[in-house]
Amino acid sequence: MMGGLGALDLLGLLLRIVLPLSATLTPANPPLPVKFLQALQAAEQTLSLGERKAFIIRLRDEPLATYAGQVPGLEATSLHAAPHNQREGKLDVHSPASQRYMAYLEQRHAAFLHELQQRLPRVQVFRHYHIVLNGLVALVPPEDIPALISHPDVSALLPIVEYELTAEPAAPPVLDVSNDLMGIPAVWEMLGGRENAGRGVKIGILDTGVDFSNPMFHDPTLPPPPGFPRGDLALATSKVIVAKVIRSIFDETDARLDPGHRTAQDLVGHGSHVASCAAGATVSLEGIPGARPVTLSGVAPKAYIGSYRIFAPRAFTDNVVAAIEEAVQDGMDILNMSFGPRTPPTTDPSLNAQVIAVNNAARAGVLSVIAAGNKGLSPPFNSAGGTIGGAAESSEALTVGASTNLHVSDGIERAALRLEERDLEISGIRGANGAAPFPAQLAGPLVDVDRIDGEASGLLCDPLPAGSLRGALALIHGALVLIQRGICTFQTKVTNAAQAGAIAAVIYNSPEGGDQPFRMDLQGAPLPALSIAHSDGLKLKAVLAQDFARERLTFARLFIQEPRTFPDVPNLLAYFSSRGPSNDYQIKPDVVTVGTGSYAAVQDDDPRGENRFPSSPPDIGQRP
């Protein structure tokens, strides 16, 4: 046997010369030359782990969702061939017929795996699929590809690619105005009111997880259906009835993976945002510091949410397909996938594992709603010249593009410092990635660190004596400290302030930076921090100098400000929204709806400390 990819390259060249252009492809068992050519293309597109290529090995037998009774003694299970094999209009994966066929597939997998271990012992198998795709995930040495694809039970090798949440700073619909813009209240009225919207429907969100503590994911009036909740019962609620994390082999095999990525909890905010847009419970933000005083709800506030965290921290084809299969098995009615492939997918959607899984989920009675993407107009992302890619090409999916909203936000997370006695209020930008959420408000004496850090011009790049701020002021609750930007990192400045006893840091821009706004990466520093303009810092220094001369303290209050919004022209195609056609020349997207000006739920439990209702969550991505 020839070794290495050089042999495959030569084989591919010969096949391209001799393979008839009119060859008829049979997906279940294509001719061997066609299988070799497809394997060559898959090897070029798929990712590697170490020296092995990552594939989904598609096997010859039909999965549960499409099985039509070809095996003697085993009755059909697909809804098309066996309409009675359903529960609540969806494929009944627990029926006797389904269980018998699943057992058959498991036996076939076991036999194939045993033979694989005997013939190709260097192939490593990690995960099996039976419901929406019949196959398994494997790492394959390149030189073993010809022997593997020659096996009569192997139908195709499907590439594994990485997915991304965002390519542009876009976001799901803004709930306090977009529901009206989309005509949702009229739908609620037809259903007998918002309190009936989505009742009984189960929506699977394949994303970054959800923040289970967010009030939009709690509804004490909503009892969970029988058999739920599932997954992590410590996180799941009567509203979020599934809490699961499904990792890719690329993260599952990483021994250094942060433990936070081994839970279903959202650490990014994207999944929380998407889930709240779809089915967030009705909440009032009146009186919540830093929040706009509005009432929010998802489009279907009485629907259940199934949370399948696939970005843990990354997402690849193997765990996306696994999550689709898991959601179908859990009885979800609708699946939402607000992400897309990082690189252009295979030019043939019939060899895209996510497309296969989405189409077969539809045949099992489960509709997938998939974001068109954020690739905009150019450059082309597929062979047909469009920017649609991945599962957005699925013929059975509802692919959704983005249109403009009634307003937009600048996405800046603001806070303000107020000196009540001077009637002086200064607005700034909250530091990102701190060790704790930015507090709604806090108060204390304001101290210019320039007066206590020697000749360092208030930069606080060197530690002060421990507790020096508290000792100097004789206040056990510490102080807010005014620090100048420059020389060292924000993390260093804020950490030094914390060690000296401060409770917050106010960092004004350097003379070189002037009044240019800047956002600070605190890199886990322990205190909340606010960045302000250079001129505002000089104003505060002048006030502090006057009060110091009078031997009096200057008291300040730090508090979160609500996000700023600006009018926009609605119902225009968003500039970032991907366009068709798809690789196989389908007209996509299928529908377009509001996709800018985000204001909905996000998470606040990760070290970065985002506010629970920011103007625009971090790294928000593609969405319906």
N, C-alpha and C positions, 0 to 999 in steps of 0.2 A: 504493500500500500504506500502511495506517495504521502509524504508528511507535510504539515504546515499549510498555510493559506496559499502558498504558491501553487499547490496542486489544485486547490479550489479555483484560483484565478484561471488556470489553464483549462480546467473543466468548464468554467463559465464561458470562456471564449469559444470553445468547441461547440457548446450547446447553442450559443447565439448564432453560430454559423449553420448548424444542422437542424435545429429545432424548427419545425414548420410553423409559420406564423398562424396558421389556422388550427393549431392544436386545440382540441376541446378539453377544457379544464373540468374535472369532476372534483369538487372540494373535498369530498369524503375520501377519495382515493385517486388522485391524479396520476397520470403516467409518470414513470420513474424519471425520465429526462426533465419533465416539468418540475418535479419535486426537487431535483438537484439544482435547477436554476433558481427556484424560489429560495432554497436554502442558502445559495450563494448571496442573493440579495439580502436575505435576513441577517446573514453574518456580517455584511457591510453596515447594516443599520443598527444592529443591536449593541448593547453595552457589554463591557467585560468586567469581570471581577477577578483580579489577579491575572492569571494566564488563560482563564476560561471565558468562553462566550456565554452570556445569559440568554436563554430561550424559554418560551412556552412551547412544549412539545405537544402538538395537537394530535390526538389519537383518532383512529378510524371510526369507532362507534359514535353514535349520536349522543349528545348530552340529554339529560332528563327532559329539558324544555322542548326538544324537537324530536324525541324518539317516537317513531310511528309504528312500532311493532315488528321490526325486521327480524328479531331474534326468536326462533321457535320456542314456544312455551312462555314467553314474556309479553303480556299485553301492552299496547301502546300507552304512553303517558302524556304526550303533547296535547295541548288543548285543541289543536287542529284535528288530530286523529281520534282523540278521546275527550270530547267536550264535557263529559260527566266527571272527568278527573280534575275537579276544581273545588275551591272553597272561597266564597265571597268573590267570585269572578276571576280568581287567580289560580295558577297551577297549585294543586294540592301536593306538596312535597312529602307529606306524611301519610298519604293514602297507601293501602297495601300494594297496589300496583307500582307506585313510585318507590316504595321501600324495596320491593323485589328487584326493580331495575337498578336502583342505587347499589344494592348488594352485588348485583352482576358486574357493574362497572368497577366496584372496589376489588372484586376478584380478578377482573381483567387487568387492573392497574398492578395488583400484587404480582401477577404472573409476568407482566411486562417488566416490572422492576427487578424481579428475580433474574430474568434473562439478561437484563441490562447489566446487572452486577456481575454476571458471569462473562459477558462478552466485552463490555466497555466499563471496567471497574473505576475508571477515573471520572466518569460522569457522576455528578452529585445532584441528587433530587431533593427538593425542599418543600414543595406544596402541590396538592392535587386539587383538580376541579372536576365536578360531576354534573352540575345543574345547568349553567348557562354556557359552558364550554367543557368539552371532555379532553382533559390533558393534564400536564404537570409542569412545574417549573424546575429547570435544571441548569446547571453550569457544565458546559461541554468543552473539552479541549478541542481546538480547531481541527486537529488531525483526525478526531473521531466523528466529525460531522458527516462525511460520506457514508460510513457504516451505519450511523444512526438513521439518516434519512432513507437508507435502503431497507430498513425494517418494514415488513408489510403492515404492521399495526400503526406506523407513523404516517399521518396524513400530511403534516407540514411542520416546519419550525417557524414560530412567530417571534418577531423581535421584541425586546423589552427596551422601552425608552423612558426617559424621565419627564415628569410633568411639572408645570409651574402655575402659581396662583396669579401672577401678575406680570404684565409687560408695560403697563401704563398705570398712573394713579387714578384708577376708576373704581367704582363702587356700586353695590346694590341700591335699589330704589330708596329714596329718602321718605320715610314713612309718614311724616307729619303733613306732607303735601302730595306725594306721589300716588297714594291710594285714591285721592280725589281725581288726580290727573288721569289715572288709568280707568276711572269709572267704577272703581271697586264698591263704593257705597250703594250703587244701583244693584249690584250683584248681591250685596248683603241684604238689601231690602227684599229681593226675590226669595232669599233663603229664610226670611222671617227675622232678620236682624243680624248684626255682627256677632252676637252671642251664639249663632248657629253655624257660622262660616267654618267649614272644614271639619265639622263634628264627625268623629269616627274615622277620618282619613289618616293614614300613616304615611308620613313623608320622610324618606331616608335622605340624610344630608351627608354626602361623601366629601369630606373637607378636612379642616384642621381640628375638628372636635367642636365642642361648645363650652362656654363658661357656665357650668351648672349652677353657680350661685346667682346668676343674673335673674332679676325678677321676671323678665320676659320668658323664662323657661320654667316657670312655676305657675300652676293653676290648681289650687286646692279643690275646686269644684269639678275637676276632670278626673274621674277614676280611671286607672290604667285598664286596658283590655285584659281578658284572661290570658295567662301565660307570660305576662309582662309585669315589671321591667326585666330586661335581659342585659347581660354583660356585666359591667362593674356596678353592682347594686349599691355601693357606697356613694356613687355619683349620680346614678339615674334618678329621675323624679317621676311623678305621675304624669307629667307632660313630656319629658324627654325619656321615652320608654326603652331606648336602647343606648347603651354607652359602651362602645367597643373601640379598641385601637387595633389596626391591622397594618403591620409593618412590612416593608419590602425586604427581600433577601439582602439588599445592599445595606440596610440599617440593622436588620436582624442579626447579621453576622459581625456587627461592629461592637466589640467588647467595650469600647470607650464611650459608647452612646450615653448621653446624659439621661439619668433615670426619669426626668420629666417627660421624655419622649416615649416612655413605656406605659403611659397612662392615657386615658381617653380625654383628659382635660385639655381644653384649648389653651395654647401658649402664644398664639399669634393674633387672634381676633377675627380672622376672615370667616371661619366657620360659624362663629357666634353671630356675626353680622348677617350672613346669608340665611341662617336658620331663623333669625328674628324677622327678616323680611318675608319669608315664606309663611311662618306659623307662630311668630312671637305672640305671647299673651298680651292683652291690653294693659298698659301701664300709664300712669300719670307721672310726669317729671316735675310737676309743680313743687317748688320749694327745695329741689335738689341742687346743691351748689354746683355751679359750672355747667348745668344742663339747661337747654332751652325749655321754657315752661309750656310744654306741649303734651298731648296725649298720643301715644304711639300704639300701634298693633301691627302684626303681620297681616298679610292678605287673608289668611285662614287661621285666625287666632285660636280656634277650638280644635285644630288638627293636632295629632300626636307627632312627635319628632323622633326619628331614629338617627342617632349620631354615630357615624362611622369615621373615626379619625384615620385618614390615610396619609396625611402629611405628618410623619412622625420620625424625624422632621421632614423627610423628603417623600415623594410619591413616585412610583414607577408602575409600569404596566402590570406587573405581577400582583401587587397588592391592590391596585384599582380593580382588577378582575375579581380578585378574592372578595373585595368588599361588595361588589355587585352581586356575586353569588350569595354572600352572607345575607344581604338585604332581601333578596328574593326568598331565601329560606326563612327569614324572619317575618315574611308576610307584608313587607312595605307595599304601598299602593303606587307611590311616585318616588323616583330617585332624582336628586338634584346634584349635578356635577358642574361646579363653577371653576373649572381649570382647563388647561390645554397642554399639548405637548411642547416641550422646550425647543425641540428641533423638528424640522419637517418630517411627517410620518411616512410610512410606506405609501407608494403611489397606488397600491391596490387595496382598497378598504376591506376586501374579503380576506386579506392576510393581516389585518389589524385586530389584535386580540380584544381590545376594548370595544371596537365596533361590533365584533362578533358577539361579545357578551351583552352589549346594549340591545342589539337586535333580538337576541334570544330571550332576554329579560322581557321585551315587549311581547314576544310569542307566549311567554308565561303569564301575561296579563299585567305587567309592571311597566309603566311609562317612564322613560328617562327624559328629563328636561336638562338640556346641556347648553352652556354658554357658547356663543359663536366664536368668541376669542377676542383678544385685544391687539390684533396685528394690524388693524387699520387697512389702508390701501396698498401699502408696498413695504418691502418687496414681496413678490408672489411667494406663498407658503406651500403651494401644491403644484402639481404638474399641469393643472388646468388653468393656472394663472390667478386663482383666487387666494384668499388668505385664511379660509376655513381649513381646519385640520383636526386630526384625532377623532374622537367619538362624535364631534359636531357633524361629521360626515355621515353618521348612521342614518340609514333610510327610515328606520322605525323610531328615531328620536325626535323630540320637539326641540329644534335648535333655535336659540333666542339671541337676537342682537340687541344693541343698546341705543336708546334715544335720549335726548336731553330732557332735563327737568325744568320746573319753574324757577329754580334757583340753584346756585352753586355755593360752595364754601371754599375758603382759601386753605382749609385743612390745618390751620395753625392752632396748636393747643396753648392757650393763653392763661396767664394768671396776672394778678396785680398786687402791688405793694401800696398800702395807704397809711399815711401819717395823719391820724385823725385831728390832732391838735393844730396841724398846719394846713389842713384841708388840701393835702397834696396826694394825688394818686398817680402812680406810674405803672403802665402796662408793659408786660414782657412775655417771654416764651418759656414754657416749662421745659426743664431738662428731661431728656429721654433716657430710658434704660437704667433708672435708679433702682435701688434695692427694694423699694416699697412704693406703693401708689402715692401720687401727689395728694396731700390732704386737702379736704374741702376748704379749710382755713386754719390758720394758727396765728398766734400773736406773741409778742415779746419785745424786749428792748432791741433796737437796731444799733450795731456797733461797727465802726469803720476799722477794719483790721489793720489799716495803715498806721493807726496809733499804737498798736501793740506788737507789730512784727518787725520792729527795728528799722533797718534801712532798705527793706525789700519793696517799698512802694506799694504796699497793700496787695501784693501778688499771692501771698500765702503758699509759696512753693516749698517751704520748709516747715516741719512740724513746730507748733507752739508747745510750751509746757502743758502737760495734760491738765485739763480742767481750768486753764488760765482764764477763759472768758467768764466762767462761772465765778471763779475766785475774785476776779477784778470787779465784778458787778455785785457780788454777794447775792446772786439769784440762782436758786436751785434748778430753775427750769431753762436755763441757758439763754442764748440770744440769737437773733438773726444777724448774720455778719455780711458786711459789704466788702466785696473782693474785686480786684481789677483783673481783667483777662490778660493772659500773656505768659510766656516762658514755659510753664508746665501745663500738664493736662487738666481738664476740668475734674477728672476723677481725683487727681492729687489734691487739688484745692479743696474740694468738698470733703474728702477724707480727712485732711488736716483740720478743717473746721469742726468736723464731728469729734475728732479726738480731743480738741480743745474745749468741748462742751457746747458747741452751737447746736441749734435745732433746725436751722435752714440757712441757705447761702443765697445771696443776691450778687450776681456777677455782672459788672458793667463792662462794656466793650473797651478795648484798648484805644489809645489815640489814633493808631493806624486804622483800626476798624471803624472808628467814628460811630455814626448812628445806624450803620447797616445791621438789620436784624440777624441774629444767629441763634441756632439751636444747639444745645450741648448734648453730647453723648457722655453720660455719667459713668458708663461701664460698671454698673453695680455699686456706685458710691452710696453711702448710707443715708444721706440727707436729701430732702427736696431742694431743688435749686431753680432760680429764676434768672434768665438772661435779660439785660436791659441795655438801652443805648448808652453811648459814652456821655452824651450831654445830660441824660437823666442821672447817671452815676455822679456827675459833678454837682448836680442840684442836691442830691442826697448828702454828699460830702460837705457841702456848704451848710446845710441845716445841722448836720451832726457837729460840725465845728462850732457853730453858734451855741448849741445846747451844751457842748463840752465846756465852752468858756463860761457858761452860766452855772456849771456844775449840776446839770440836770440830765436825766435820761430821755432818750427819744424813743417813744413806743410806736411800733408799727404792726400792721395786720396784713398778712399774706393770704390771698384767697383766689380760688379758681374763677375765671370768667367764662361766660358762655361763648360758643363759637360764633363767628361772624358769617353771615350769608349775604349773597348778592343776587339780584334778579338775573334770570337767563331766559332765552327764547326756547319754549318747550317744543317737543315732538319733532325734533330734527335728528337725523342719524348722527350718533356720536362719532367724533373723528377717529376714535380708537377702535370702533367696532369692526370686527372681521367681516369680510364680504365673500360671497361665492364667486364662481361655482366651486363645488367640491371636486375632489380628484376624479370621481366618476360622473362629473357634469350634472349633479343635482343642483336645483335652485335652493340655495341656503343663504341666510337663515330662514326659518319657517315663519317666525313672527319677530316683531321688534317691540320693546317696551322700555320704560324708564330705567336708565342705567347710570345716571350722574347725580351729583349733589347728595351724597350719602349722609344719613343721620339715623342710625339704628343701633342695636345692641352690639357690644364688643366685650372682650374679657378684661379683667383687671387683676388676675392672679399671678402673672408671670413677673420676673424681676424687673421688667422694663417699666411697670407702673402706669399703664395707660388708664385714663379715666374710663368708666364704664360706658358712658355715652359721649364719646368724642365727636368732633365734627366730621372726621374721616379716619377710619381705623387704619393702622399701619399695614402696608403691603396688601391692601385690598385688591382683589383680582377679578378675573372674569366671572361673569354671573349671568343668570337670566334676569 
